[in-house]
Amino acid sequence: MVVPKATFPQGYSKTGYYTSSVWVGFSGYPYLIPGQPHASTATALLQVGFDYLFDKEGDAGIFPFYEFYPDPPMFFDDLKIDVKTNYGDKVRMTVTPSSTTAGTITFENLTTGKSSTRRVTAPAGKELDLSIAEWITEDFTKGAKTDVSVDWVSLTFSDMTATFSDGSVDNLTNAFKLESDHGTTGGRFAACDIAPSSKSTTCKWLGPNGKKG
């Protein structure tokens, strides 16, 4: 992915919270999956990506992170790991589960040549559903409150690859999309199109309140 430049919706306030998260991961949406008779079995989620953070506490910029949910996210800058990322940088995000309770994450800034790989384990009693790989963009929700998303206009996940343990590769003809609602407005946060032939997905930002439908 080439990291899109973030701008702010009309009415921007320095006392507000403007956020967005972009990541890849394993485990699956914990509800009914289109075309499947049952929900994901996941009780954990393994992910790596970056957050846009602009808030009144002084966070401003792009912050690469990884997370083995429900443990909290770990930010590389807090760990003193140099994978500093700016607008326009090309990054690659990789998740490699070794079991339902462990795996490795890699964040690479291909523009700067900096990268980090970390081995991580699941929180006690939690397991991944390894049948589903995810490429996600989302806004933040804290309880009933949803932060306003930064406007990244358009972002594209490219070279999307899901590889099985035997080395075979799945493709996007087996993919489906879930376009989630804003927690407070009911409007969609983003609209995404899947392009199996180019192994890519492009998402368009739909505005601070989203669109109905």
Stockholm file with secondary structure:
# STOCKHOLM 1.0

chainA/1-213         MVVPKATFPQGYSKTGYYTSSVWVGFSGYPYLIPGQPHASTATALLQVGFDYLFDKEGDAGIFPFYEFYPDPPMFFDDLKIDVKTNYGDKVRMTVTPSSTTAGTITFENLTTGKSSTRRVTAPAGKELDLSIAEWITEDFTKGAKTDVSVDWVSLTFSDMTATFSDGSVDNLTNAFKLESDHGTTGGRFAACDIAPSSKSTTCKWLGPNGKKG
#=GR chainA/1-213 SS CBCCCCBCCTTCCTTSEEEEEEEEEESCCSSBCTTCSSBCCCSCEEEEEEEEEEETTSCEEEEEEEEEETSCCEETTTTTCCCCCCTTCBEEEEEEESSSSEEEEEEEETTTTEEEEEEEECCTTCCCCTTCEEEEEECCEETTEECEECBCCEEEECSCCEECTTSCEECGGGCCCCCCBCTTTCCBSEEEEEEGGGTEEEEEECCTTCBCC
#=GC SS_cons         CBCCCCBCCTTCCTTSEEEEEEEEEESCCSSBCTTCSSBCCCSCEEEEEEEEEEETTSCEEEEEEEEEETSCCEETTTTTCCCCCCTTCBEEEEEEESSSSEEEEEEEETTTTEEEEEEEECCTTCCCCTTCEEEEEECCEETTEECEECBCCEEEECSCCEECTTSCEECGGGCCCCCCBCTTTCCBSEEEEEEGGGTEEEEEECCTTCBCC
//
